Amino acid sequence: MLHFLPDKTKGIISSLLLGLNVIFWVTILFILSLLKFLLPAPPARRFFDRVLTKIAENWISGNSGWMKLTQKTKWDVQGLENLSYNKWYLVVGNHQSWADIFVMQHLLNRRIRLLKFFLKRQLIWVPLIGLAWWALDFPFLRRYSKEYLKRHPRKKGKDLETTRRACEKFARIPTSVMNFLEGTRFSLCKHLRQKSPYRHLLRPKAGGIALAMSVLGEKFHSLLDVTIVYPDGAPTFWRFLCGRVKKVIVRFQTIEIPKQLLGGDYDGDHAFREMFQKWVHELWQAKDRQIQMLLGEAGECFLTERAAA
């Protein structure tokens, strides 16, 4: 509707609508999360969990609204058929831009349960949004460096313990647990520094989803693999707000999780860890090939273009 406006004007309008949408829904989330805290009985918590989820879904619908209003993006999407709102999903995907989150939420909202992301603990201090993530029981992880653990050996395993407690909450109602396996957004510098064996991806980190699978086990209906491709290059968030993303290609694939990977000891069992990492590596190899195929001829110079940018 507002596609005719200059890009910067659309960016300003999108930013204002995004901000107003956040303020409105986070205020409601905050009030209800206080009631949830004050009424800790299990029936009350289950009730508030459902209500808070509905509010978050309305919040995402608001974001979809301003996206449709200000953007003229061409969507090429496949694989949304046969998804169930009443199932547990372990969702993984490649990560290139903050826009990835909006893309996935826009396409998956109310098709599956609200995506719960693994977040760095520092993000709890993000104004308003951090409070919303806390209210919605997003798992906040505190990752300790090897140097820190050498100085404080008692902290070893604490980050995984926090993740385990968060995942145990997800057993109450159907949940979609989302994890960007690369742990960070793709960049050419990171790709070269890691000496990644993949052409379009960073090395995956399997520990997070291994722990989620060990806690929730067979509750997971399947793994939902998400591949996002921006044919014109991954956008900055400002470019996304300005409606400069001409096309987004997204492929969803449901994959059955091998039974032998459920409930294993990723940290304590070396053989299990190797088997799990091999499975993730094969998953990432297939995703890398899929990205190359989706990019087509543009993929031949994709990394070169990134370097030039």
Helices and strands as residue ranges (DSSP letters): H 7-38, H 42-70, E 74-78, E 88-93, H 99-108, E 115-117, E 119-120, G 121-125, H 129-135, E 140-141, H 146-151, G 153-155, H 158-169, E 176-180, H 188-194, H 207-216, G 217-219, E 220-229, H 237-241, E 247-255, G 259-261, H 270-295, G 296-301, H 302-308
